[in-house]
Amino acid sequence: MKIALLEPLGVPEKLIEELAAPIREQGHEFIYYNQKTTDPAELIRRSEGCEVVMIANNPYPAAVVRALPELKLLNVAFTGIDHVGLDACKEQGVTVCNAANYSNQTVAELVIGMTIALLRKMPEGDRAVRSGGTSAGLCGREIAGRTVGVIGTGRIGMIVARLFHALGARVIATDQHENPAALELGIRYMQLKELMAASDIVTLHTPNNASTRGLISREVLSCMKPSAIFINCARGPIVDNAALADLLNEGKIAGAGVDVYDMEPPIPADYPLQNARNIILTPHVAFLSEESMIRRAHIVFETLQSYLDGHLQNVCEL
């Protein structure tokens, strides 16, 4: 069987070779490309003749899938699969697996980091020191005693909820289904707009799909307190980012931390959030840590081995 890993996984090549060794020992052809490409023709060339293709967060469009009649498994080294031509996979009977849970802790920790940075005015403090300033105007706020609204109480949302709870916050939530673990923690569920109005800190943890795209609209954002902050380390298209920028600039929301956008970085200079006040921007790094990259590599090779052994794991519903 021909198998190709089309892009780097953020780990040393030595680890890739170690994980691929048992696959090759079983007689399979394993090819590794250590440079990304977004060119559809090159993606097709790299994937030709493969029964299994492995990717990370690089786009793998429908036109590429349709050009590969031998493809049976698309093994995605990422949690989200919205960068994949899923309709084409469904049409051609291609199974899609992901690497869910590899970055749960990493994402949750960035949410906490962004929150602390905003509440304690860390970017302003850095600028003050570098420009010969003082602590004037830099009185911050604590997490303890504040209300945190968690939108989506899946695995990442629950880690975030527990971390905020441990820091002394009151946690509330909204989701299509109530998580028993959240109820055990004393989390109260409510409707989205009610949560937005009640929260001092709002953090988003839902997938990007037809039911969530545009969920955090201007109307929803407008429910927030002027003193509240908004964190998005989930997916960019879930939020009306132009509206978020407007509300920040109008002082109707106190601050925001954003890691994801309507496109992958680099972000254009005229993108609304680039010119918003009181915002911390990071270039889609919430998933990215040394530990999470190693976990991810192990997960996708375990998924590959399970396929070769005849029992699939981490299968995504299309």
C-alpha positions in Angstrom: 0.0 0.0 0.0 1.2 3.5 -0.8 0.9 6.1 2.0 2.0 9.7 1.8 2.5 12.3 4.5 2.2 15.6 2.6 3.5 18.1 5.0 5.6 18.5 8.2 4.0 17.7 11.6 6.1 20.1 13.6 8.3 17.4 15.1 11.9 16.3 14.3 12.2 14.3 11.2 13.8 11.6 13.3 10.5 11.0 15.1 8.6 10.7 11.8 11.1 8.1 10.7 10.7 6.2 14.0 6.9 6.2 13.7 7.0 5.2 10.0 9.5 2.3 10.6 6.9 -0.3 11.6 4.7 0.7 8.6 7.6 0.1 6.2 8.5 -3.1 8.0 5.0 -4.4 7.1 5.9 -3.8 3.5 4.0 -0.6 2.9 5.5 2.3 0.9 5.6 5.4 3.1 6.6 8.8 1.5 7.2 11.9 3.6 7.3 15.5 2.2 8.9 18.0 4.5 7.7 21.1 2.8 4.1 22.4 2.5 2.3 23.1 -0.7 -1.1 24.6 -1.4 -0.9 24.1 -5.1 -3.7 21.6 -6.1 -1.7 20.1 -8.9 1.3 19.4 -6.6 -1.1 18.0 -3.9 -2.5 15.6 -6.6 1.0 14.7 -7.7 2.1 13.9 -4.2 -1.1 11.9 -3.5 -1.2 9.9 -6.8 -1.6 6.1 -6.2 -2.0 6.5 -2.5 -4.6 4.6 -0.5 -3.8 6.7 2.5 -2.9 10.4 2.6 -1.9 12.2 5.7 -2.1 16.0 6.1 -2.2 18.6 8.9 -4.0 22.0 8.6 -3.0 22.5 5.0 -6.0 22.8 2.7 -7.0 19.7 0.8 -9.8 20.8 -1.5 -12.5 18.8 -3.2 -10.9 19.0 -6.6 -7.8 17.2 -5.3 -10.0 14.4 -3.7 -11.9 13.9 -6.9 -8.7 13.5 -8.8 -7.6 10.5 -6.7 -9.7 7.4 -7.3 -7.5 5.2 -5.2 -7.7 7.3 -2.1 -9.5 5.5 0.8 -8.4 7.3 4.0 -7.6 10.9 4.6 -5.7 11.0 7.9 -5.8 14.6 9.2 -3.3 15.6 11.9 -5.6 18.3 13.2 -8.8 18.6 15.2 -10.8 20.6 12.7 -11.5 19.2 9.3 -13.1 22.3 7.7 -10.1 22.7 5.4 -10.8 19.4 3.7 -13.2 18.9 0.7 -15.6 16.9 2.8 -18.4 16.7 0.1 -16.0 15.1 -2.3 -14.8 12.7 0.4 -18.4 11.7 1.1 -19.1 11.3 -2.6 -16.1 9.0 -3.2 -16.4 7.0 0.0 -13.1 8.4 1.5 -12.9 8.0 5.2 -11.7 11.1 7.1 -10.0 10.7 10.5 -8.7 13.5 12.7 -6.4 13.9 15.7 -8.9 15.1 18.2 -7.7 16.0 21.7 -4.0 16.4 20.9 -4.0 20.1 21.6 -6.8 20.4 24.3 -4.4 21.5 27.1 -2.4 23.7 24.8 -5.4 25.6 23.5 -6.9 26.0 27.0 -3.7 27.4 28.4 -3.5 30.1 25.7 -7.1 31.1 26.6 -6.0 31.6 30.2 -2.8 33.4 29.1 -4.7 35.8 26.8 -7.2 36.5 29.6 -4.5 37.3 32.1 -2.7 39.5 29.6 -5.8 41.5 28.9 -7.0 41.9 32.5 -3.5 42.8 33.7 -2.7 45.0 30.7 0.5 43.2 29.9 1.0 44.5 26.4 0.6 48.1 27.7 3.0 47.3 30.5 5.6 46.1 28.0 5.2 49.2 25.9 5.4 51.4 29.0 8.8 49.9 30.1 10.3 50.2 26.6 9.2 53.8 26.3 10.4 54.9 29.8 7.0 54.9 31.3 5.7 53.9 34.7 2.7 51.9 36.1 0.4 54.9 35.7 -2.9 53.7 34.2 -2.0 50.1 34.4 -4.1 49.0 37.3 -5.5 45.6 36.2 -8.2 43.2 37.3 -8.3 39.7 38.7 -10.0 36.6 37.3 -11.2 35.5 40.8 -14.7 36.6 41.5 -15.5 37.2 37.8 -18.1 35.4 35.7 -16.7 33.4 32.7 -19.0 32.3 29.9 -17.9 29.2 28.1 -19.5 28.7 24.7 -19.2 25.0 24.0 -18.5 22.5 26.7 -16.7 19.8 24.8 -13.2 18.6 25.8 -11.4 21.9 25.4 -14.2 23.9 26.8 -14.3 21.8 29.9 -10.5 22.1 30.5 -10.9 25.9 30.2 -13.9 25.8 32.6 -11.9 23.9 35.2 -8.9 26.2 34.9 -11.1 29.3 35.4 -12.9 27.6 38.2 -9.6 26.8 39.9 -8.7 30.5 39.6 -11.8 31.5 41.6 -14.2 32.4 38.7 -17.9 31.6 38.5 -18.4 29.6 35.3 -21.5 29.6 33.2 -22.0 27.9 29.8 -24.1 27.5 26.7 -24.2 24.4 24.4 -26.7 22.4 22.4 -26.3 19.6 25.0 -25.5 19.9 28.7 -22.3 18.1 29.7 -22.7 16.1 32.9 -19.1 17.0 33.9 -20.0 20.6 33.7 -23.1 20.1 35.9 -20.9 18.3 38.4 -18.7 21.4 38.5 -21.7 23.5 39.3 -21.8 25.2 35.9 -25.2 26.7 35.0 -26.3 26.5 31.4 -28.2 29.3 29.7 -29.1 30.7 26.3 -26.3 32.4 24.3 -27.4 36.0 24.6 -28.1 35.6 28.3 -24.5 34.2 28.8 -23.0 37.1 26.8 -24.8 39.7 29.0 -23.9 38.0 32.2 -20.2 37.3 31.5 -17.1 39.3 32.4 -15.0 37.0 30.2 -16.4 35.1 27.2 -14.4 32.2 25.6 -15.4 30.4 22.4 -15.0 26.6 22.0 -17.2 25.3 19.2 -16.4 23.7 15.8 -16.8 25.6 12.6 -19.7 24.1 10.7 -23.0 25.0 9.1 -24.8 25.5 12.5 -22.0 27.6 14.1 -20.7 29.7 11.2 -21.6 33.4 12.1 -23.0 32.3 15.4 -21.3 35.2 17.3 -22.9 38.0 15.3 -23.0 41.7 15.9 -26.3 41.3 17.7 -24.8 38.6 20.0 -21.6 40.6 20.6 -23.6 43.7 21.4 -25.1 41.9 24.4 -21.7 42.0 26.2 -20.9 44.3 29.0 -18.6 47.3 28.1 -16.2 45.9 30.8 -16.1 42.4 29.3 -13.5 40.7 27.2 -13.9 38.1 24.4 -11.5 35.3 23.6 -11.5 33.3 20.4 -9.1 30.3 20.1 -11.7 28.2 18.2 -12.4 29.1 14.6 -12.5 32.5 12.9 -15.7 32.2 10.8 -17.8 31.6 13.9 -17.4 35.3 14.8 -18.4 38.4 12.9 -14.9 39.9 13.2 -15.7 43.2 11.6 -18.4 43.7 14.2 -16.0 42.7 17.0 -13.5 45.3 15.7 -16.2 48.0 15.6 -17.4 47.2 19.2 -13.8 47.3 20.5 -13.2 50.6 18.8 -16.4 52.1 20.1 -15.6 51.0 23.7 -18.6 48.7 23.8 -16.3 45.7 24.6 -13.3 46.2 26.8 -10.9 43.8 25.1 -10.3 40.7 23.0 -7.8 37.9 22.4 -8.0 36.3 19.0 -6.0 33.5 17.5 -8.2 32.6 14.5 -9.5 34.6 11.6 -11.6 34.3 8.4 -8.4 33.2 6.7 -5.1 31.6 7.7 -2.2 34.0 8.5 -0.7 36.1 7.2 -3.6 38.4 7.9 -4.0 41.4 5.5 -3.1 44.8 7.0 -6.6 46.1 6.3 -8.3 43.2 8.1 -10.7 44.8 10.7 -9.1 43.3 13.8 -5.7 44.6 12.7 -6.9 48.1 13.6 -9.0 47.3 16.6 -8.3 48.7 20.1 -7.4 46.6 23.2 -6.8 43.4 21.3 -4.2 40.7 21.4 -3.7 38.9 18.1 -1.7 35.6 17.7 -1.2 33.9 14.3 -3.2 30.6 14.9 -0.9 29.2 17.5 -3.3 27.9 20.1 -2.7 24.3 19.1 1.0 24.8 18.8 3.3 23.5 21.6 6.2 21.0 21.7 4.0 18.6 23.7 1.0 18.9 21.5 3.0 18.3 18.3 4.5 15.1 19.7 1.0 13.9 20.8 -0.4 14.7 17.4 2.3 12.7 15.5 1.7 9.7 17.7 -2.1 9.9 17.2 -2.0 10.1 13.4 0.4 7.1 13.2 -1.8 5.2 15.6 -4.8 6.0 13.4 -2.8 4.8 10.4 -1.8 1.5 12.1 -5.4 0.9 13.2 -6.5 1.3 9.5 -3.8 -1.2 8.4 -5.0 -3.6 11.1 -8.6 -3.4 9.9 -10.2 -1.4 12.7 -10.6 2.4 12.3 -10.3 5.0 15.1 -10.9 8.8 15.2 -13.4 8.6 12.3 -15.1 11.9 11.6 -18.8 12.0 10.7 -19.2 13.6 7.2 
